[in-house]
Amino acid sequence: MMKRGRIVAAGDPTSVITAENIASVYRVEAAVRNLSDRPMIMPLRQIKG
């Protein structure tokens, strides 16, 4: 996962696609669930500030 041209997380999808990483990179609060060993992202709201 990259933010502003820099790698912030690397690895398999379940270790990279986390609520914390999504919040940091995209400024979105999200719930992440694993379905059939694949992450499913449910955006909840934009993080202001």
C-alpha positions as CSV (number, residue, x, y, z in Angstrom):
1,M,0.0,0.0,0.0
2,M,1.4,3.4,-0.9
3,K,0.8,6.9,0.4
4,R,2.2,9.9,-1.5
5,G,4.6,7.7,-3.5
6,R,6.0,5.8,-0.5
7,I,5.3,2.3,0.6
8,V,3.5,2.3,4.0
9,A,2.6,-1.4,4.1
10,A,3.7,-4.5,2.1
11,G,2.7,-8.2,2.3
12,D,-0.3,-10.3,1.8
13,P,-3.7,-8.6,1.4
14,T,-5.0,-9.6,4.8
15,S,-2.0,-8.1,6.6
16,V,-1.9,-4.9,4.5
17,I,-5.6,-4.1,4.1
18,T,-6.5,-3.1,7.6
19,A,-8.7,-0.5,9.1
20,E,-5.7,1.3,10.4
21,N,-3.9,1.4,7.1
22,I,-7.0,2.5,5.2
23,A,-7.5,5.3,7.7
24,S,-3.9,6.4,7.4
25,V,-3.7,6.3,3.6
26,Y,-7.3,7.3,2.5
27,R,-8.6,9.2,5.6
28,V,-11.6,6.9,5.7
29,E,-12.9,5.0,8.7
30,A,-13.7,1.5,7.5
31,A,-14.6,-1.9,8.8
32,V,-12.5,-4.7,7.2
33,R,-13.8,-8.3,7.3
34,N,-12.2,-11.4,5.7
35,L,-14.5,-13.4,3.5
36,S,-13.0,-16.5,1.8
37,D,-9.5,-15.3,2.8
38,R,-10.1,-11.9,1.0
39,P,-10.5,-8.6,2.7
40,M,-13.9,-6.9,2.3
41,I,-13.8,-3.1,3.0
42,M,-16.9,-1.3,4.3
43,P,-16.3,2.4,4.3
44,L,-18.1,4.0,7.2
45,R,-17.2,7.7,7.1
46,Q,-14.5,10.2,6.0
47,I,-12.0,11.2,8.7
48,K,-12.0,15.0,9.0
49,G,-9.0,17.1,9.9
